[in-house]
Amino acid sequence: MNFPITSLYAIVLAVIFLLLWINVSKTRSALSLSIGDAGNVDLHERIRRHGNFVEWVPMILILMILAEAQGAGPLWLHAAGGLTVAGRIAHPFGLRANAPTHPLRIIGNSACILATLTLTVALALAAFNR
């Protein structure tokens, strides 16, 4: 079975994942640090940016693939995928230790919440409205 819409967003999200990982790895290397953040706020922020991505994206992609497999309409999938990509781009720019309510942080996580809700509805409609 093919999942072209989910695959499109998975590719874009994989690139974002790698960029976030590179940011963590470069800083760890510069600090000669293998694990933890050694109290370095910049590294801690980078770890959390990557971690937040890892906390949200797998579940959203699972919901997307299930919704696509159940025949959810492309509009649902593109809405959720677009929200997720936009949110994952915005979030790292707003996640700052000294600005817990930065608008880009709120927009980033809110976009993922909306994507999850969108996919939950789309999956329910596709699975049970047969």
Z-matrix of the N, CA and C atoms (Angstrom, degrees):
N
C 1 1.443
C 2 1.530 1 109.05
N 3 1.302 2 115.65 1 139.11
C 4 1.466 3 121.56 2 179.79
C 5 1.519 4 110.67 3 -99.06
N 6 1.313 5 115.31 4 146.59
C 7 1.461 6 122.11 5 177.61
C 8 1.527 7 108.44 6 -131.65
N 9 1.327 8 117.69 7 71.28
C 10 1.469 9 119.96 8 -172.19
C 11 1.529 10 114.23 9 -65.93
N 12 1.311 11 118.32 10 -35.14
C 13 1.471 12 119.25 11 -178.00
C 14 1.525 13 109.97 12 -72.95
N 15 1.321 14 116.19 13 -47.42
C 16 1.466 15 119.55 14 177.61
C 17 1.524 16 110.31 15 -60.57
N 18 1.324 17 116.83 16 -40.39
C 19 1.465 18 120.69 17 -179.85
C 20 1.524 19 111.49 18 -61.58
N 21 1.316 20 117.20 19 -40.52
C 22 1.462 21 121.41 20 178.41
C 23 1.522 22 110.61 21 -57.07
N 24 1.324 23 116.42 22 -49.60
C 25 1.459 24 120.19 23 -178.44
C 26 1.525 25 111.69 24 -71.88
N 27 1.318 26 117.85 25 -33.12
C 28 1.469 27 120.95 26 177.11
C 29 1.526 28 110.96 27 -62.21
N 30 1.316 29 116.76 28 -38.67
C 31 1.467 30 120.69 29 178.69
C 32 1.527 31 110.41 30 -63.70
N 33 1.320 32 116.78 31 -48.96
C 34 1.468 33 120.87 32 -179.60
C 35 1.529 34 110.26 33 -61.96
N 36 1.329 35 116.08 34 -43.94
C 37 1.459 36 120.28 35 -179.00
C 38 1.529 37 111.73 36 -67.46
N 39 1.329 38 117.15 37 -33.24
C 40 1.466 39 120.11 38 176.77
C 41 1.529 40 110.87 39 -63.31
N 42 1.325 41 117.08 40 -37.60
C 43 1.466 42 120.81 41 177.55
C 44 1.534 43 109.93 42 -65.02
N 45 1.325 44 116.73 43 -44.01
C 46 1.472 45 120.22 44 178.14
C 47 1.529 46 110.09 45 -62.19
N 48 1.335 47 116.69 46 -43.48
C 49 1.465 48 122.10 47 177.40
C 50 1.528 49 110.74 48 -54.91
N 51 1.333 50 115.91 49 -47.84
C 52 1.463 51 120.31 50 -178.54
C 53 1.530 52 111.77 51 -64.95
N 54 1.321 53 117.40 52 -39.41
C 55 1.463 54 120.40 53 177.93
C 56 1.527 55 111.55 54 -63.16
N 57 1.323 56 116.23 55 -42.05
C 58 1.461 57 119.91 56 177.52
C 59 1.526 58 111.14 57 -65.25
N 60 1.330 59 116.50 58 -41.00
C 61 1.461 60 121.14 59 177.99
C 62 1.528 61 111.10 60 -63.11
N 63 1.336 62 116.41 61 -42.61
C 64 1.469 63 120.70 62 178.51
C 65 1.528 64 110.16 63 -59.95
N 66 1.332 65 117.40 64 -41.31
C 67 1.467 66 120.57 65 179.16
C 68 1.525 67 111.68 66 -60.99
N 69 1.319 68 116.99 67 -39.66
C 70 1.463 69 120.43 68 177.35
C 71 1.527 70 109.77 69 -68.07
N 72 1.316 71 116.70 70 -48.46
C 73 1.475 72 121.45 71 -175.92
C 74 1.519 73 112.53 72 -62.60
N 75 1.331 74 117.08 73 -41.65
C 76 1.470 75 120.48 74 178.58
C 77 1.528 76 110.91 75 -60.92
N 78 1.309 77 116.40 76 -42.73
C 79 1.462 78 119.97 77 -178.71
C 80 1.527 79 110.59 78 -70.15
N 81 1.331 80 117.14 79 -41.68
C 82 1.471 81 119.79 80 176.11
C 83 1.526 82 110.48 81 -58.49
N 84 1.311 83 116.10 82 -44.51
C 85 1.461 84 120.89 83 -179.77
C 86 1.528 85 111.13 84 -62.46
N 87 1.311 86 116.67 85 -44.92
C 88 1.465 87 120.89 86 179.98
C 89 1.525 88 111.79 87 -62.66
N 90 1.335 89 116.73 88 -30.76
C 91 1.463 90 121.36 89 -179.65
C 92 1.537 91 112.26 90 -94.28
N 93 1.339 92 117.09 91 -0.53
C 94 1.469 93 122.23 92 -174.75
C 95 1.528 94 110.64 93 51.48
N 96 1.325 95 114.85 94 49.62
C 97 1.456 96 122.02 95 -175.07
C 98 1.525 97 109.62 96 -123.32
N 99 1.306 98 116.63 97 125.20
C 100 1.462 99 120.95 98 -177.27
C 101 1.524 100 113.01 99 -90.59
N 102 1.313 101 116.83 100 -36.58
C 103 1.460 102 120.74 101 -174.54
C 104 1.525 103 109.64 102 -143.64
N 105 1.322 104 115.65 103 151.07
C 106 1.460 105 119.74 104 -179.28
C 107 1.517 106 111.57 105 76.02
N 108 1.343 107 114.88 106 -169.82
C 109 1.462 108 118.96 107 -179.72
C 110 1.527 109 113.06 108 -122.60
N 111 1.343 110 117.32 109 -2.62
C 112 1.474 111 122.81 110 178.11
C 113 1.534 112 112.57 111 52.23
N 114 1.329 113 116.45 112 28.01
C 115 1.457 114 119.79 113 179.78
C 116 1.516 115 114.54 114 77.88
N 117 1.315 116 117.47 115 5.86
C 118 1.460 117 121.57 116 179.37
C 119 1.529 118 108.90 117 -81.22
N 120 1.312 119 116.52 118 113.28
C 121 1.464 120 121.61 119 -175.54
C 122 1.529 121 111.70 120 -62.53
N 123 1.322 122 116.81 121 -40.69
C 124 1.466 123 120.37 122 179.69
C 125 1.529 124 110.77 123 -60.97
N 126 1.324 125 116.67 124 -46.34
C 127 1.464 126 119.56 125 178.68
C 128 1.521 127 110.59 126 -65.28
N 129 1.315 128 117.11 127 -41.30
C 130 1.472 129 120.13 128 178.74
C 131 1.528 130 110.91 129 -58.97
N 132 1.317 131 116.81 130 -43.80
C 133 1.466 132 120.47 131 178.07
C 134 1.525 133 110.91 132 -61.86
N 135 1.319 134 117.13 133 -43.54
C 136 1.470 135 120.90 134 179.77
C 137 1.524 136 111.06 135 -63.74
N 138 1.326 137 116.91 136 -40.98
C 139 1.467 138 121.10 137 177.52
C 140 1.526 139 110.10 138 -61.86
N 141 1.321 140 117.20 139 -43.47
C 142 1.470 141 120.98 140 -179.18
C 143 1.529 142 111.74 141 -68.96
N 144 1.320 143 117.70 142 -34.61
C 145 1.475 144 120.00 143 176.66
C 146 1.521 145 109.52 144 -61.96
N 147 1.310 146 116.12 145 -45.95
C 148 1.467 147 120.98 146 178.12
C 149 1.527 148 109.97 147 -67.13
N 150 1.326 149 116.80 148 -43.80
C 151 1.461 150 121.11 149 -179.47
C 152 1.514 151 112.53 150 -62.28
N 153 1.315 152 117.39 151 -40.97
C 154 1.461 153 119.83 152 179.27
C 155 1.522 154 110.47 153 -63.56
N 156 1.318 155 116.44 154 -38.70
C 157 1.465 156 120.90 155 175.59
C 158 1.530 157 109.81 156 -58.35
N 159 1.335 158 115.21 157 -48.14
C 160 1.466 159 120.80 158 -178.20
C 161 1.532 160 111.30 159 -65.12
N 162 1.309 161 117.40 160 -29.42
C 163 1.466 162 121.13 161 179.27
C 164 1.530 163 112.34 162 -72.49
N 165 1.316 164 117.58 163 -32.22
C 166 1.460 165 121.14 164 -175.27
C 167 1.532 166 114.84 165 -97.33
N 168 1.297 167 116.65 166 -48.26
C 169 1.464 168 120.78 167 -165.99
C 170 1.526 169 115.00 168 -64.80
N 171 1.327 170 120.57 169 -42.27
C 172 1.479 171 117.91 170 -179.32
C 173 1.534 172 113.15 171 -58.00
N 174 1.326 173 117.74 172 -44.78
C 175 1.467 174 119.85 173 -179.68
C 176 1.520 175 110.94 174 -64.20
N 177 1.318 176 116.78 175 -40.79
C 178 1.466 177 119.70 176 179.26
C 179 1.531 178 110.26 177 -63.34
N 180 1.330 179 117.72 178 -43.50
C 181 1.469 180 119.85 179 178.78
C 182 1.531 181 111.64 180 -65.78
N 183 1.327 182 117.19 181 -36.06
C 184 1.474 183 119.92 182 175.66
C 185 1.527 184 109.90 183 -63.00
N 186 1.322 185 116.78 184 -46.62
C 187 1.467 186 120.05 185 177.77
C 188 1.525 187 111.44 186 -61.69
N 189 1.342 188 116.65 187 -39.51
C 190 1.468 189 120.20 188 179.13
C 191 1.519 190 111.54 189 -62.31
N 192 1.321 191 116.19 190 -46.90
C 193 1.466 192 119.34 191 -176.89
C 194 1.531 193 110.41 192 -67.26
N 195 1.323 194 116.81 193 -37.17
C 196 1.465 195 119.67 194 176.92
C 197 1.523 196 110.79 195 -66.57
N 198 1.327 197 116.75 196 -43.76
C 199 1.465 198 120.21 197 178.96
C 200 1.522 199 110.96 198 -63.54
N 201 1.328 200 116.58 199 -42.95
C 202 1.464 201 119.93 200 179.20
C 203 1.528 202 110.39 201 -64.83
N 204 1.327 203 116.63 202 -39.98
C 205 1.468 204 120.49 203 178.69
C 206 1.522 205 112.05 204 -64.71
N 207 1.331 206 117.00 205 -31.94
C 208 1.462 207 121.73 206 179.93
C 209 1.533 208 112.37 207 -83.81
N 210 1.324 209 116.06 208 -3.07
C 211 1.457 210 119.74 209 176.92
C 212 1.513 211 115.40 210 91.50
N 213 1.331 212 117.20 211 21.41
C 214 1.469 213 119.57 212 176.74
C 215 1.530 214 108.73 213 -59.66
N 216 1.299 215 116.28 214 145.58
C 217 1.458 216 121.26 215 -177.80
C 218 1.517 217 112.68 216 -65.57
N 219 1.323 218 116.39 217 151.71
C 220 1.470 219 121.08 218 -179.80
C 221 1.530 220 113.47 219 -57.86
N 222 1.320 221 117.95 220 -32.98
C 223 1.460 222 120.51 221 -179.53
C 224 1.526 223 110.88 222 -60.61
N 225 1.331 224 116.88 223 -43.71
C 226 1.465 225 121.24 224 177.64
C 227 1.528 226 110.64 225 -59.91
N 228 1.318 227 115.22 226 -46.98
C 229 1.467 228 120.91 227 -176.11
C 230 1.526 229 111.52 228 -67.30
N 231 1.329 230 116.78 229 -43.24
C 232 1.468 231 119.17 230 179.39
C 233 1.532 232 111.39 231 -69.13
N 234 1.321 233 116.67 232 -35.77
C 235 1.473 234 119.00 233 177.07
C 236 1.524 235 110.14 234 -61.83
N 237 1.316 236 116.50 235 -47.67
C 238 1.465 237 120.42 236 -179.27
C 239 1.529 238 111.11 237 -67.59
N 240 1.322 239 116.86 238 -42.94
C 241 1.463 240 120.29 239 179.48
C 242 1.514 241 111.57 240 -63.85
N 243 1.334 242 116.52 241 -43.13
C 244 1.465 243 120.80 242 178.64
C 245 1.518 244 112.04 243 -63.59
N 246 1.333 245 115.97 244 -42.81
C 247 1.468 246 119.89 245 176.96
C 248 1.526 247 111.01 246 -60.92
N 249 1.320 248 115.71 247 -43.00
C 250 1.462 249 120.05 248 -178.28
C 251 1.522 250 111.27 249 -64.22
N 252 1.316 251 116.58 250 -47.97
C 253 1.471 252 119.86 251 179.59
C 254 1.527 253 110.38 252 -62.37
N 255 1.311 254 117.13 253 -47.11
C 256 1.469 255 120.03 254 179.23
C 257 1.524 256 110.75 255 -60.30
N 258 1.320 257 116.24 256 -43.81
C 259 1.461 258 120.15 257 179.71
C 260 1.510 259 113.05 258 -64.01
N 261 1.333 260 116.14 259 -40.29
C 262 1.470 261 119.95 260 -178.21
C 263 1.521 262 111.59 261 -75.03
N 264 1.324 263 117.57 262 -21.13
C 265 1.470 264 119.98 263 173.02
C 266 1.529 265 109.88 264 -79.32
N 267 1.324 266 117.60 265 -42.23
C 268 1.466 267 121.48 266 -176.91
C 269 1.530 268 112.52 267 -70.64
N 270 1.314 269 116.31 268 -42.58
C 271 1.464 270 121.03 269 -171.04
C 272 1.535 271 115.11 270 -53.99
N 273 1.331 272 119.79 271 -49.20
C 274 1.473 273 118.60 272 -177.49
C 275 1.526 274 113.98 273 -60.16
N 276 1.323 275 117.04 274 -28.71
C 277 1.462 276 119.88 275 179.77
C 278 1.528 277 111.84 276 -75.88
N 279 1.326 278 116.46 277 -18.21
C 280 1.461 279 120.10 278 -179.29
C 281 1.513 280 114.50 279 -104.61
N 282 1.324 281 117.69 280 -12.04
C 283 1.466 282 119.87 281 -178.56
C 284 1.522 283 109.27 282 -82.19
N 285 1.315 284 114.77 283 100.47
C 286 1.464 285 122.67 284 -178.86
C 287 1.527 286 108.16 285 -132.62
N 288 1.312 287 116.45 286 135.84
C 289 1.461 288 121.11 287 -179.61
C 290 1.533 289 111.72 288 -59.68
N 291 1.313 290 116.70 289 -34.12
C 292 1.469 291 120.62 290 -176.62
C 293 1.528 292 113.36 291 -93.01
N 294 1.339 293 117.64 292 5.87
C 295 1.474 294 120.49 293 -179.58
C 296 1.529 295 109.94 294 -142.76
N 297 1.332 296 117.20 295 71.56
C 298 1.467 297 119.92 296 -174.29
C 299 1.528 298 114.81 297 -63.87
N 300 1.311 299 117.60 298 -19.16
C 301 1.466 300 120.00 299 179.68
C 302 1.528 301 112.13 300 -112.16
N 303 1.317 302 116.55 301 28.09
C 304 1.466 303 120.45 302 178.49
C 305 1.531 304 108.90 303 -56.57
N 306 1.330 305 118.32 304 133.09
C 307 1.467 306 121.13 305 -177.03
C 308 1.532 307 114.44 306 -55.41
N 309 1.320 308 118.40 307 -37.34
C 310 1.469 309 119.52 308 -178.78
C 311 1.524 310 111.69 309 -70.02
N 312 1.315 311 116.98 310 -30.07
C 313 1.462 312 120.34 311 174.82
C 314 1.523 313 109.95 312 -66.78
N 315 1.304 314 115.97 313 -45.59
C 316 1.464 315 120.95 314 -179.85
C 317 1.524 316 110.60 315 -66.00
N 318 1.324 317 117.18 316 -43.57
C 319 1.468 318 121.49 317 177.60
C 320 1.524 319 110.32 318 -61.36
N 321 1.322 320 116.78 319 -44.06
C 322 1.458 321 120.62 320 -178.48
C 323 1.514 322 112.98 321 -61.04
N 324 1.318 323 116.75 322 -49.05
C 325 1.464 324 118.90 323 179.58
C 326 1.527 325 112.07 324 -72.50
N 327 1.313 326 117.22 325 -36.04
C 328 1.470 327 119.44 326 177.68
C 329 1.525 328 111.27 327 -62.75
N 330 1.328 329 116.64 328 -38.17
C 331 1.466 330 120.44 329 178.09
C 332 1.523 331 110.58 330 -61.70
N 333 1.321 332 116.79 331 -39.59
C 334 1.475 333 119.39 332 179.16
C 335 1.521 334 111.83 333 -71.48
N 336 1.324 335 117.44 334 -35.33
C 337 1.463 336 120.11 335 174.86
C 338 1.527 337 109.28 336 -62.70
N 339 1.338 338 117.02 337 -45.81
C 340 1.470 339 120.58 338 178.78
C 341 1.527 340 111.74 339 -63.52
N 342 1.323 341 117.05 340 -38.99
C 343 1.470 342 120.49 341 177.80
C 344 1.528 343 110.26 342 -62.65
N 345 1.325 344 116.60 343 -42.94
C 346 1.468 345 121.10 344 179.33
C 347 1.523 346 110.62 345 -63.82
N 348 1.314 347 116.90 346 -44.66
C 349 1.473 348 120.30 347 178.20
C 350 1.529 349 111.04 348 -63.85
N 351 1.330 350 116.55 349 -42.93
C 352 1.466 351 121.29 350 178.43
C 353 1.523 352 110.64 351 -58.45
N 354 1.307 353 116.12 352 -46.50
C 355 1.469 354 120.19 353 -178.78
C 356 1.523 355 112.24 354 -69.48
N 357 1.321 356 116.84 355 -33.96
C 358 1.466 357 120.07 356 177.38
C 359 1.527 358 110.11 357 -63.18
N 360 1.321 359 116.38 358 -44.89
C 361 1.471 360 120.61 359 177.62
C 362 1.526 361 110.27 360 -65.72
N 363 1.322 362 117.11 361 -46.80
C 364 1.472 363 120.72 362 -179.26
C 365 1.517 364 111.30 363 -60.05
N 366 1.317 365 116.95 364 -43.04
C 367 1.461 366 121.13 365 179.72
C 368 1.522 367 110.97 366 -65.81
N 369 1.308 368 116.82 367 -43.50
C 370 1.473 369 120.45 368 178.42
C 371 1.525 370 110.90 369 -62.17
N 372 1.318 371 117.15 370 -45.89
C 373 1.465 372 120.66 371 179.39
C 374 1.529 373 111.11 372 -62.74
N 375 1.307 374 115.82 373 -44.95
C 376 1.481 375 119.46 374 -178.19
C 377 1.524 376 111.53 375 -68.16
N 378 1.305 377 116.94 376 -38.23
C 379 1.456 378 120.19 377 -175.27
C 380 1.522 379 113.25 378 -78.33
N 381 1.336 380 116.81 379 -34.31
C 382 1.464 381 119.51 380 -172.13
C 383 1.522 382 114.62 381 -111.69
N 384 1.304 383 118.76 382 -4.65
C 385 1.463 384 121.74 383 178.26
C 386 1.510 385 112.53 384 -100.72
N 387 1.273 386 117.48 385 40.96
C 388 1.462 387 121.07 386 -177.17
C 389 1.488 388 110.50 387 -89.38
